[in-house]
Amino acid sequence: MHAELEYLVMRNRAEELRRAAARHRLAREASGRRSFVAKLFS
């Protein structure tokens, strides 16, 4: 039982980290596009 609980917590943490990484990646890509557009029009 204890091992199952640890596994669930670990799996949940891994999912949270993946979601955070995806959000970070999207934010960086959006930031890069904004700076590209800003350079285009400056």
Contacts in CASP RR format, 6 or more apart in sequence:
PFRMAT RR
TARGET T0000
AUTHOR 0000-0000-0000
METHOD contacts of the structure
MODEL  1
MHAELEYLVMRNRAEELRRAAARHRLAREASGRRSFVAKLFS
END
